[in-house]
Amino acid sequence: MSRLLVYTIVFIEGFSSLGGEVIALRRLVPHVGSSIVVTAPTIAFFLLALALGYAAGARVAADYTAVVARNFLIAALLAGFGLAGVTVDWLFVHLQPPLMAYFIFIGGILCPLAWLLGQTVPILTNLMKDARTGEASGMALYWSTLGSFLGSLSLSLLVMQWLGVSAAVLACALLLVLGTLLLGRRDMKMALFGLSTAAIAFGFNLHHEVTADTAYAEYIVGPADLPDQEKPRAFWVNKSTASLIDDSEPPNYTRYIRHLRQILLDELGFRDRDILVLGAGGFTLSHREPLNRYTYVDIDPAIRAIAEQHFLREPARGEFIADDARRFVATTERRFDAVVVDVYSSHTSIPSHLVTREFWAGTRRVLKPDGVLLANLILDGKLETPYARNLLATIDSVFGRCAVDVLHKAKTLANVEVTCFASSRPAPAGIYVDEKNRADVDLARSR
């Protein structure tokens, strides 16, 4: 085998293996989120399978091209079928709890893919007879790693952004089929299997029923079952209902949006104010609201066009900035009368870097001296879980005591609206007891 062909094959292996890992992480976001407790084990299992693949490839002593061609063909099938959106959705719908579906996905799709492709470099270096051992392995690893570099960047920053995740799956599957055909150029049986695998990949990835699919999220706009509303529709982001609207005049919105509007427009009487919204959702907070100026910050550059075309069906009011919420509040020189925090990656999952004391300090930094913070949190209705108590305590540690409104107290998970003022300051609290009851003194000092 020529060096050019060897380098081409190991480049495809690197591109598709890292590409498969990036796609797997993205496919998991709607179902289990993107927190470190999800990404770290996924990467760890992938690397373990890759290491076992290296060891398995080192033991191959004959039929080198045939083994790699077979591995590429199976890997193409795993990628084209197993990483398809319909397959991953089916797993998490029919296999409960979600942890079971996660391990089936990792153990049955991602790890076998990594194990098969990991065998490529140690097997093909056997064919580089005219090179020193170090040169053969070094150059093979160079082209494999270069493929991994370009695969992870191009798929996440280009293909997923412009064409969607399904297109990234197709790119990996078709490259592996191409590698199979290059390795078995005169094997008609292998060519037939390769073309059949390509057809399967197309079939499973061209009909993923979503409104839009980007590197950051899966978006679906569809009718909602809401009685007494006129043609209601929902905007789902990563399987989570982000916004609701209908065709009434004036339109109906989700309860928490109505509550936020009530606070801003009625209770605080905001007029001609600057309001920063972290997490765009369906842009309903400013929908047909001409009294104030809104600035939306969302990490996905495509979300505004998707919401305008499919959900609002009209231009969204306000300025839009594509940026990470924490980066924006840490770097902007602008100041706002209100900051609304409504950031979710899936279901009830707030990205972990957006719940820390440092993030809330950043939101305080961009508030004007008399500004107000409004945060929409999804917590247990009784506020008794460690996550609920610690998150509220974290916000209080930055802003002082904040008002907390639980909108759906009877539900297991509820919208919890937190209102904090930039003029407040954290302060130590005391406990009133019969022996030393300072309640009357404190009441007098508070008037």
N, C-alpha and C positions, 0 to 999 in steps of 0.2 A: 504494500500500500504506500502511495506517495505521501510525503510529509504534508503537502497541501491538503490532501483528503483527511489525514489524521487530525490536523489542526482544525479543519472545518467541522469534523464530527465532535471534537471535544469543545469547540466553541458553542455548538448547538446544545451540547449537554449542559454547559455552564449557564447558558441563557435560559434554558427551559427549567432547570432545577431551581435556580433562584427565582425565576419568574413564577414557577408553581408555588413557591413559598409565599411570595408577595400576594398572589391571587388568593391563596388559602386564608391568609390573614384578613384580606378584604372581605372574603365570603363569610367569615365568622362574625364580622362586626354586627350585622343586623340581628344575630341570634344570641351572642354572648358578649358583645361589646368589644372594646379595644384596650381594656385596662392591662396593666403589666402582668396580672395573674392569668391572663389569657395569652398574651403575646409571648411571654417568656417560656412557658411550657411548650407552646407550639414550635418556637425556634429550637428549643432543646431537643424535642423529639425528632425534628427534622435533621438536626446535626447528628444525633445518635444513629438514625437510619442511614445517613450519608457515610458515617464512619464504618458501619457494618457493611455497607456497599463496597467501600474501599477494600476491606478485608476479604469480602467474597470475590471481588475482581482479581485480587492478588493470587487466589487459588486456581483461577482458570488457566489451564495448560494447553488447550488446543481449541481449534475452531473459533479463533478470536473474532473475526468479522461476523460470523453467524450468531455468536452469543450477543454481541453488541446490537446487531440488527434486531434480534428477538427482543432484547431489553427495550430498545427504542420503540418498537411496535407496541409492546404492552404499556409502556409509559405514556405513549400517545393516547391510547385508549383510556388510561386512568385520568389523564389530564382532560381530554375532550368530554368524557362522560362524567367523571367524578368531581371535577371542579365546576361543572355547569351549574348555573343558578337553580335550575329546577331540581337537580339532584340534591344539592345542599339543603334547599328549602324542604324537600320531601323528608330528608333525614330528621330535621329538627321538628317537623310537624308530627311525624309518626313514631319517633323514638323519644320517650320521656323517661326520666327527666332530661333536660338539655345536656347534662354532663355525659350521659350515655351516648347521645348523638355526637357530641364532641369527640369522644374517644373512638367511636366507630369511624368518624371522618378522618381523624388523625391516623388511626391504626390501619384502616382499610384503604385509604386513598393517598394521603400525603406521604406517609412513611414508606410504603411500597414504591411510590414514585421516586423518592430520594434514594432508596436502596438500589433500585435498578440503574439509575443514572450514575450513582456513585461508583459503579463498577467500570465505567467507561475508561477513565484515564489509566488505571493500572493494567487493564487488558490491552489497550491499544499501544502502550509504550513497548509491548513485546514485539511490535511490528517495525519499530525504528531501529533496525539492526546496525545501520551505519552510523549511529550516534552513541556517544558515551552515555552511561546510565544516568548520570547527573544531568546531561544536556537533554536527553529524551524526556525525563520526568519533569525537569524544570520548564521546558518549552510547552509541554502538554498542559502543565498546571497554569502556565501563563495564559494560554489561549482559553482554557476553561474558566479561569478567574475573570479574564477580560469579558467573556460571554456573560458571566454572572453580573458583572458591573453594568454592562450595557442592558442586560435584560431587566434588572431591577429598576434602573432609571427610566428606560424607554417605556416599559409597560406601565409604570405608576404615573409618570409625568406627562406622557404623550398619549399612549393608546387608551388607557382608562379615562383620561380627561376628555379626549375628543371622540372616541368611539365606544367606550364603555368596557365593563369588566368582561363581558362575554367575548368581545373582540380580542382581549388579552388572552383568554383561554384558547381561542382559536389559533392565535399566533403561536403559542407554545405547542399545541397539538400538531399543527401543520408543519412546524419546523422539525419536530420529532419524526413525522412521517417522511419528510424530505430526507432526514438522516437515514431512515430505514431504506429508502429507495437508492440512496447513494452507496450504501453498504451492500445491497443485494441487487446490483444493476442488471444482472442476467437471470435473476430468480423471479420467474413470472408469478409463482405462488406468493412470494413475499410482496411483490408489487400489488397483487390483487388484495392481499390483506391490508396493505398500507392504504390503498385507495378506499377500501371499505371503512377503515378506521377514520379517515378524513371525512367520509360521508356521515358517519355517526356523530363526529364532533360538530359538523355543521348542523345536523338535525337537532342536537341538544342545546345549541347555543344561539341559534337564530330566532328562537321563539320564546325567549324568557320574557314573561308578561310583566314588564315594568314600564313606567312612563319614561324614566331616564335612569341611567346607571353611570356613575362617575367613580373616580378613585376614592372619594370620601363617603359616598352614600348611595343607597338605592331609593329611588323616588317612585311613588305610585300615587296617582290621583284617580279617585273613583267615587261612586255614589256612596253616601252614608245612610244608615238606617236611623233616621231621626224624625219621629212623628211630629206633625204640626209645623214642619218647615217646608219651604218651597224649593224642591230639587237640591237638597243638601249634598255637598261633596266634601271629601276629606283629603288631606295632604299627608300621606304617610312617608316618613323618613326612616329608613332602616327598620321597617315593620312596626314603627311606633307612630301613633296619630299625632302629628305636629300641629295641624291647624284644621279648622272647620269653617265653612262658609256656605251660604245658600243664596238663592236669587230673590229673597225678599227685599223690600225697601222700607227701612234700611236693612242691610243684611244681618243675619244672625251669626255670631262667632262662638267659640268655645267659652265656657264659663270663666276660665281664668283670664282670658283676654278681656272679657267684659269687666271683670273685677279690677284688672290693671287700669283699664280706661276710667273706671269710676274713681280710683284713687288719684290718677293724674289730672283728669279733667274736672271732676266734681269736688272731691275732698281737698285737693291741693290747689285747684283752680288754675292749672297751668294754661297760659296763653302766651304765644310768641316765645316759647322756650326751646332749648336745645336738648334733645333726648337721644341718648345712646342706647342702642339695643344690641346686646351681645347674643348672637344666635338668631338667625333670620326667620326660621320656620317658614310660614306661608305669607309673611309680611302683612298680617292682618292687624297688628297693633296700630299701624298708621293708615289702614285702609279707609279712604274717604274721610280722613281726619285732617282738616286744613288748618287747625288752630296752632299747631306746633311744628317744629322742624325735627325730623327724625334722621338718624344716621345708623344704618345697620352694619354690623360686622359679622361675617361668617367665613369659615375656613374654605368653603367650596365656592369657587368662582362661578360655577354654573347654576347655583340655586336660584338666583333672581330670574334668569331667563326661563327656567323651568316653571317657577311659580307664576310668572306673568302669563305664560302661554297656556298652561294646562290647568292652573288652579284659580287664580284671580280673574283671568281672561281680560285683563286690562293692566296698564302700567302700574307698578308698585310705587307708592309715594315714599320719597325720602332718598337720601344718598346711600349708596352701597359700597362697602370696602371689603375686598376679599383678603382676609388676614386671620391669623390665630388670635382669639380673644385675649389671651394673656399677653401676647406680644404687643398687641395694640395698646392695651391700657398701660403697659410698661414704657412705651416709647412715644406715644402721641403727646403733643404739646397743647392739644385742644382741651377745653374744660366744658362740662355739661351740667345742666340743671338736674338731670336725672339719668341714672344708668339702670337699664332693665337687663337682668341676667336670665337668659332662657336657653341654656346650652345643654344639648343632649346628643350623644352619639348613637344611642339605641335605647328603646324601651325606657327604663328608668336610670340609665347609666350616664352620669355626668363625667366627662373626661377627668381623670384624677388630678391633673395639674390645674384644674379649674375649681377645686374645692379647698385649696390650701390657704393658710393665713396670708401667704405672699400674694396670691391672686386677689383676695379681698382687699388687701392693702392697695393693690394696683387700681381697683375700682374706686377706692376712696380718693386716690391721688387725682383722678380725672374729674372728680366732682367739684363744682363750685362750692364756696363756703357754706351756702344755704341749700346745697343739693340733697337729693334723696336717692337711695338705692332701693330698687325693687327686684327681688329674686323669686323666680318661679321654681320651686323644688318639688320633686315627687318623692314623698316619704310615706312611711306608714301613718295611717290616720291618727293613731294614738301617740305618735312621736316617742315611742318607747324603745325602738331598736338602737343599738350602739351607733349605727351610721347616722340616724336622725339626730340623736342627742349630740354627737360629736361635731356634726356639720353645723348645727345651730350654734353650738358653743364656739366654734371657730369664727363664725361671722360676728358673734357678740364680742369676741376678743379684739376685734378690729374697730367695730363701730359702737361698742357699748350695747346697752339693752335695745333690742329691736322688737317691733311688733310682729306677731306671727298669726296668720289666718289660715286655718285648715278648711278647705272648701268642701271636701267630701268626707266628713268625719266617720260615716258608717262603712266606708270602703277600706279594704286592706291597704291599698295604695291611694294616696290622695294628693291633689295639688295643694301645696303649702306655699302661701305668699308671705314673704318676709319683707318688711319695710324698715329701713334704717336711715338715719339722718347724719349728714356730714358734720353737723354742729355738735353731735353727741360725742362722748368720750368714754372709753372703758374705765370702770372704777370698781374697786373691791366691794363686795356686798356683805352685809351682816345678817344674822338670823335673830329674829325677835323671840325671846324666851321670857317666862314669867319673872324670873329673878332680876333680869336687867332688861326691861322693856323700854326701848328708846323710840317706840312708834310715834308717840305724840310729839317728841322733840323733832324727829325727822319730818313729820308732817308739817310742822310749823316752819321748818327751814325750807321746805319745798314750795311754800306759797309766796 
